Amino acid sequence: PGTMGLIQEKPLYDYILADAFIIPKSDEKYYAESILRLPFAYQPNIENRGQLNHKSRQDYGIPSDAFVYCAFNQSFKITEAIFKAWLTLLKKFPKSVLWLTDSNEWARNHLIKYTDKNGVNPERIIFASRVPNQEHIARHALADIYLDTMPYNAHTSASDALSMNLPIVTLKGKTFASRVAASLLHSLNLNELITEDIESYISCASMLTENNAFRQNIIDRLKVAKLNSPIFQPKLFVKGLEEIFQTLI
């Protein structure tokens, strides 16, 4: 995600669709395209993307009484800094587990070794095998918090989590790819889940872990926000998009 750049000194594309959060005015100079800004997050979704999941945590090898952090991004998005933050949370909350996408054997083995090296029982890292898309989206409901990656955020993975009312903790960056989850949360008026550095990222995740009332308040607000948000209501999204198209005629 980001600019497609120039070809023969001309923009490869005429326009890029964005929003004021994901491409601030101060960043326009880094884009070859003319920027079309929606008044809400640039990413369209539908509200109920996951079918009812009759499976339990045990079906996925997750302890029923654990606090579950999940991060279903591809493994190439997991940097050492962000993984260290996740391990910090596991150390801080002994009954927690981390549920990750099982991207490939190489990544799985390295994550297990790094976890063990840093003093955390590797059995607390649970790898999610590939399942049909509807089941994958639905299983987000079995987790407690979604931990975002940085500097390459969750994109559709973030929408999957939000569609299942799963709070996301994100660390906002300066590039398009590092502001996607924050853009979605900003559009849903959940700005307290947007953090500025690793320390505040860990602090936010800790508060959601320790404070059930705070986490439930986030979930309740998310449910209500989706009912009227263009990013989860296609008709409203299309209306906003058509209004932009009208300005181009």
Secondary structure, DSSP 4 states (H G I P E B T S, - for coil): -----EETTEESSSEEEEETTTS-GGGGGG-SSEEEEESS-S----S--S------GGGGT--TTSEEEEE-S-GGG--HHHHHHHHHHHHH-TTEEEEEE---HHHHHHHHHHHHHTT--GGGEEEE----HHHHHHGGGG-SEEEPPSSS--SHHHHHHHHTT--EEEE--SSSTTSHHHHHHHHTT-GGGEESSHHHHHHHHHHHHH-HHHHHHHHHHHHHHHHH-TTT-HHHHHHHHHHHHHHH-
